[in-house]
Amino acid sequence: MARKPNYGYEKRQKEIAKKAKKDEKLKRRQEEKALEEGGDAETTQEEE
């Protein structure tokens, strides 16, 4: 007999990954904003 898939676990892992990606994006945006406010706006969209 095949094992029953644990959809709740898969969903939770997907949500965790999504949150981590969102947090990383927010952190990157805040760092870019801080650089712009600091007057050091030499870097322009290099990482994208």
Gaussian input, Z-matrix of N, CA and C with variables (Angstrom, degrees):
# hf/3-21g

backbone

0 1
 N
 C     1     B1
 C     2     B2     1     A1
 N     3     B3     2     A2     1     D1
 C     4     B4     3     A3     2     D2
 C     5     B5     4     A4     3     D3
 N     6     B6     5     A5     4     D4
 C     7     B7     6     A6     5     D5
 C     8     B8     7     A7     6     D6
 N     9     B9     8     A8     7     D7
 C    10    B10     9     A9     8     D8
 C    11    B11    10    A10     9     D9
 N    12    B12    11    A11    10    D10
 C    13    B13    12    A12    11    D11
 C    14    B14    13    A13    12    D12
 N    15    B15    14    A14    13    D13
 C    16    B16    15    A15    14    D14
 C    17    B17    16    A16    15    D15
 N    18    B18    17    A17    16    D16
 C    19    B19    18    A18    17    D17
 C    20    B20    19    A19    18    D18
 N    21    B21    20    A20    19    D19
 C    22    B22    21    A21    20    D20
 C    23    B23    22    A22    21    D21
 N    24    B24    23    A23    22    D22
 C    25    B25    24    A24    23    D23
 C    26    B26    25    A25    24    D24
 N    27    B27    26    A26    25    D25
 C    28    B28    27    A27    26    D26
 C    29    B29    28    A28    27    D27
 N    30    B30    29    A29    28    D28
 C    31    B31    30    A30    29    D29
 C    32    B32    31    A31    30    D30
 N    33    B33    32    A32    31    D31
 C    34    B34    33    A33    32    D32
 C    35    B35    34    A34    33    D33
 N    36    B36    35    A35    34    D34
 C    37    B37    36    A36    35    D35
 C    38    B38    37    A37    36    D36
 N    39    B39    38    A38    37    D37
 C    40    B40    39    A39    38    D38
 C    41    B41    40    A40    39    D39
 N    42    B42    41    A41    40    D40
 C    43    B43    42    A42    41    D41
 C    44    B44    43    A43    42    D42
 N    45    B45    44    A44    43    D43
 C    46    B46    45    A45    44    D44
 C    47    B47    46    A46    45    D45
 N    48    B48    47    A47    46    D46
 C    49    B49    48    A48    47    D47
 C    50    B50    49    A49    48    D48
 N    51    B51    50    A50    49    D49
 C    52    B52    51    A51    50    D50
 C    53    B53    52    A52    51    D51
 N    54    B54    53    A53    52    D52
 C    55    B55    54    A54    53    D53
 C    56    B56    55    A55    54    D54
 N    57    B57    56    A56    55    D55
 C    58    B58    57    A57    56    D56
 C    59    B59    58    A58    57    D57
 N    60    B60    59    A59    58    D58
 C    61    B61    60    A60    59    D59
 C    62    B62    61    A61    60    D60
 N    63    B63    62    A62    61    D61
 C    64    B64    63    A63    62    D62
 C    65    B65    64    A64    63    D63
 N    66    B66    65    A65    64    D64
 C    67    B67    66    A66    65    D65
 C    68    B68    67    A67    66    D66
 N    69    B69    68    A68    67    D67
 C    70    B70    69    A69    68    D68
 C    71    B71    70    A70    69    D69
 N    72    B72    71    A71    70    D70
 C    73    B73    72    A72    71    D71
 C    74    B74    73    A73    72    D72
 N    75    B75    74    A74    73    D73
 C    76    B76    75    A75    74    D74
 C    77    B77    76    A76    75    D75
 N    78    B78    77    A77    76    D76
 C    79    B79    78    A78    77    D77
 C    80    B80    79    A79    78    D78
 N    81    B81    80    A80    79    D79
 C    82    B82    81    A81    80    D80
 C    83    B83    82    A82    81    D81
 N    84    B84    83    A83    82    D82
 C    85    B85    84    A84    83    D83
 C    86    B86    85    A85    84    D84
 N    87    B87    86    A86    85    D85
 C    88    B88    87    A87    86    D86
 C    89    B89    88    A88    87    D87
 N    90    B90    89    A89    88    D88
 C    91    B91    90    A90    89    D89
 C    92    B92    91    A91    90    D90
 N    93    B93    92    A92    91    D91
 C    94    B94    93    A93    92    D92
 C    95    B95    94    A94    93    D93
 N    96    B96    95    A95    94    D94
 C    97    B97    96    A96    95    D95
 C    98    B98    97    A97    96    D96
 N    99    B99    98    A98    97    D97
 C   100   B100    99    A99    98    D98
 C   101   B101   100   A100    99    D99
 N   102   B102   101   A101   100   D100
 C   103   B103   102   A102   101   D101
 C   104   B104   103   A103   102   D102
 N   105   B105   104   A104   103   D103
 C   106   B106   105   A105   104   D104
 C   107   B107   106   A106   105   D105
 N   108   B108   107   A107   106   D106
 C   109   B109   108   A108   107   D107
 C   110   B110   109   A109   108   D108
 N   111   B111   110   A110   109   D109
 C   112   B112   111   A111   110   D110
 C   113   B113   112   A112   111   D111
 N   114   B114   113   A113   112   D112
 C   115   B115   114   A114   113   D113
 C   116   B116   115   A115   114   D114
 N   117   B117   116   A116   115   D115
 C   118   B118   117   A117   116   D116
 C   119   B119   118   A118   117   D117
 N   120   B120   119   A119   118   D118
 C   121   B121   120   A120   119   D119
 C   122   B122   121   A121   120   D120
 N   123   B123   122   A122   121   D121
 C   124   B124   123   A123   122   D122
 C   125   B125   124   A124   123   D123
 N   126   B126   125   A125   124   D124
 C   127   B127   126   A126   125   D125
 C   128   B128   127   A127   126   D126
 N   129   B129   128   A128   127   D127
 C   130   B130   129   A129   128   D128
 C   131   B131   130   A130   129   D129
 N   132   B132   131   A131   130   D130
 C   133   B133   132   A132   131   D131
 C   134   B134   133   A133   132   D132
 N   135   B135   134   A134   133   D133
 C   136   B136   135   A135   134   D134
 C   137   B137   136   A136   135   D135
 N   138   B138   137   A137   136   D136
 C   139   B139   138   A138   137   D137
 C   140   B140   139   A139   138   D138
 N   141   B141   140   A140   139   D139
 C   142   B142   141   A141   140   D140
 C   143   B143   142   A142   141   D141

   B1=1.4444
   B2=1.5416
   B3=1.3288
   B4=1.4637
   B5=1.5255
   B6=1.3082
   B7=1.4650
   B8=1.5247
   B9=1.3001
   B10=1.4575
   B11=1.5361
   B12=1.3324
   B13=1.4624
   B14=1.5381
   B15=1.3197
   B16=1.4539
   B17=1.5321
   B18=1.3200
   B19=1.4567
   B20=1.5265
   B21=1.3165
   B22=1.4612
   B23=1.5153
   B24=1.3289
   B25=1.4694
   B26=1.5279
   B27=1.3420
   B28=1.4606
   B29=1.5240
   B30=1.3291
   B31=1.4592
   B32=1.5235
   B33=1.3274
   B34=1.4643
   B35=1.5324
   B36=1.3246
   B37=1.4629
   B38=1.5292
   B39=1.3268
   B40=1.4559
   B41=1.5286
   B42=1.3407
   B43=1.4636
   B44=1.5334
   B45=1.3180
   B46=1.4695
   B47=1.5311
   B48=1.3234
   B49=1.4611
   B50=1.5246
   B51=1.3261
   B52=1.4587
   B53=1.5338
   B54=1.3330
   B55=1.4560
   B56=1.5302
   B57=1.3217
   B58=1.4635
   B59=1.5303
   B60=1.3172
   B61=1.4593
   B62=1.5298
   B63=1.3267
   B64=1.4620
   B65=1.5244
   B66=1.3409
   B67=1.4629
   B68=1.5330
   B69=1.3262
   B70=1.4623
   B71=1.5315
   B72=1.3176
   B73=1.4583
   B74=1.5302
   B75=1.3375
   B76=1.4597
   B77=1.5252
   B78=1.3276
   B79=1.4692
   B80=1.5288
   B81=1.3206
   B82=1.4690
   B83=1.5331
   B84=1.3299
   B85=1.4649
   B86=1.5228
   B87=1.3243
   B88=1.4605
   B89=1.5230
   B90=1.3210
   B91=1.4646
   B92=1.5192
   B93=1.3346
   B94=1.4613
   B95=1.5248
   B96=1.3204
   B97=1.4602
   B98=1.5303
   B99=1.3131
   B100=1.4582
   B101=1.5222
   B102=1.3127
   B103=1.4664
   B104=1.5265
   B105=1.3362
   B106=1.4588
   B107=1.5273
   B108=1.3078
   B109=1.4537
   B110=1.5292
   B111=1.3071
   B112=1.4593
   B113=1.5121
   B114=1.3309
   B115=1.4561
   B116=1.5124
   B117=1.3081
   B118=1.4663
   B119=1.5246
   B120=1.3017
   B121=1.4635
   B122=1.5293
   B123=1.3104
   B124=1.4587
   B125=1.5270
   B126=1.3212
   B127=1.4539
   B128=1.5224
   B129=1.3330
   B130=1.4594
   B131=1.5155
   B132=1.3151
   B133=1.4542
   B134=1.5203
   B135=1.3060
   B136=1.4637
   B137=1.5166
   B138=1.3322
   B139=1.4414
   B140=1.5118
   B141=1.3092
   B142=1.4649
   B143=1.4511
   A1=108.84
   A2=115.89
   A3=121.51
   A4=110.63
   A5=114.86
   A6=120.01
   A7=109.86
   A8=115.30
   A9=121.52
   A10=109.28
   A11=118.30
   A12=120.09
   A13=111.32
   A14=115.02
   A15=121.19
   A16=107.99
   A17=115.59
   A18=120.18
   A19=112.26
   A20=117.36
   A21=120.80
   A22=111.31
   A23=116.97
   A24=121.84
   A25=110.03
   A26=116.16
   A27=119.98
   A28=110.93
   A29=116.12
   A30=120.32
   A31=110.56
   A32=117.05
   A33=121.71
   A34=110.75
   A35=117.21
   A36=121.21
   A37=110.89
   A38=116.11
   A39=120.76
   A40=110.51
   A41=116.80
   A42=121.17
   A43=110.95
   A44=117.21
   A45=121.66
   A46=109.81
   A47=116.99
   A48=121.03
   A49=110.38
   A50=116.27
   A51=121.18
   A52=110.79
   A53=116.76
   A54=121.57
   A55=110.62
   A56=116.88
   A57=120.72
   A58=110.37
   A59=116.48
   A60=120.44
   A61=110.80
   A62=116.37
   A63=121.28
   A64=110.93
   A65=116.35
   A66=121.05
   A67=111.18
   A68=116.67
   A69=121.23
   A70=110.32
   A71=116.06
   A72=120.86
   A73=110.78
   A74=116.67
   A75=121.40
   A76=110.80
   A77=116.15
   A78=121.00
   A79=110.36
   A80=116.98
   A81=121.37
   A82=110.44
   A83=116.80
   A84=120.28
   A85=111.22
   A86=116.90
   A87=120.65
   A88=110.49
   A89=117.71
   A90=121.26
   A91=110.78
   A92=116.88
   A93=120.56
   A94=110.59
   A95=115.85
   A96=120.25
   A97=110.57
   A98=116.89
   A99=121.39
   A100=110.45
   A101=117.24
   A102=120.66
   A103=111.03
   A104=115.75
   A105=119.84
   A106=110.87
   A107=117.07
   A108=121.20
   A109=111.55
   A110=116.17
   A111=120.86
   A112=113.28
   A113=117.65
   A114=120.89
   A115=112.48
   A116=117.67
   A117=122.05
   A118=108.32
   A119=116.93
   A120=122.22
   A121=111.85
   A122=117.58
   A123=121.21
   A124=111.95
   A125=116.28
   A126=120.20
   A127=109.48
   A128=115.45
   A129=120.12
   A130=109.72
   A131=116.71
   A132=123.68
   A133=114.00
   A134=118.69
   A135=121.38
   A136=112.57
   A137=118.65
   A138=121.39
   A139=113.54
   A140=118.41
   A141=120.76
   A142=111.21
   D1=133.12
   D2=-179.12
   D3=-74.38
   D4=150.24
   D5=179.06
   D6=-76.10
   D7=142.83
   D8=179.41
   D9=-77.16
   D10=129.83
   D11=179.57
   D12=-66.54
   D13=143.43
   D14=-179.66
   D15=-96.97
   D16=86.84
   D17=-175.87
   D18=-66.83
   D19=-31.71
   D20=178.30
   D21=-61.97
   D22=-41.98
   D23=178.54
   D24=-64.96
   D25=-45.17
   D26=-179.52
   D27=-61.74
   D28=-41.45
   D29=179.59
   D30=-63.94
   D31=-42.99
   D32=-179.59
   D33=-62.93
   D34=-42.64
   D35=178.72
   D36=-63.25
   D37=-39.56
   D38=178.85
   D39=-65.36
   D40=-40.96
   D41=178.32
   D42=-64.90
   D43=-40.58
   D44=179.02
   D45=-62.90
   D46=-43.95
   D47=179.88
   D48=-64.46
   D49=-40.96
   D50=-179.98
   D51=-63.99
   D52=-42.11
   D53=179.46
   D54=-65.80
   D55=-41.39
   D56=179.41
   D57=-62.60
   D58=-41.89
   D59=179.50
   D60=-65.63
   D61=-40.58
   D62=178.84
   D63=-64.20
   D64=-43.05
   D65=179.12
   D66=-63.50
   D67=-41.06
   D68=179.19
   D69=-63.18
   D70=-42.76
   D71=179.93
   D72=-64.43
   D73=-42.91
   D74=178.48
   D75=-62.43
   D76=-43.63
   D77=179.30
   D78=-61.51
   D79=-43.86
   D80=-179.97
   D81=-63.02
   D82=-42.11
   D83=179.37
   D84=-64.23
   D85=-40.34
   D86=179.24
   D87=-65.01
   D88=-39.68
   D89=177.99
   D90=-64.64
   D91=-41.44
   D92=178.98
   D93=-64.96
   D94=-40.55
   D95=179.25
   D96=-64.52
   D97=-40.46
   D98=179.05
   D99=-63.54
   D100=-38.74
   D101=178.23
   D102=-65.07
   D103=-41.84
   D104=-179.77
   D105=-65.23
   D106=-41.31
   D107=-179.49
   D108=-69.55
   D109=-27.62
   D110=-179.74
   D111=-76.75
   D112=-4.95
   D113=179.09
   D114=87.19
   D115=2.18
   D116=-179.35
   D117=-103.06
   D118=69.30
   D119=-174.79
   D120=-98.76
   D121=33.51
   D122=179.46
   D123=-69.00
   D124=-40.58
   D125=-178.86
   D126=-77.20
   D127=124.40
   D128=-178.03
   D129=-128.18
   D130=101.21
   D131=173.79
   D132=52.49
   D133=38.22
   D134=-178.41
   D135=-74.26
   D136=-33.78
   D137=-174.62
   D138=-79.33
   D139=-15.60
   D140=-179.80
   D141=-86.96

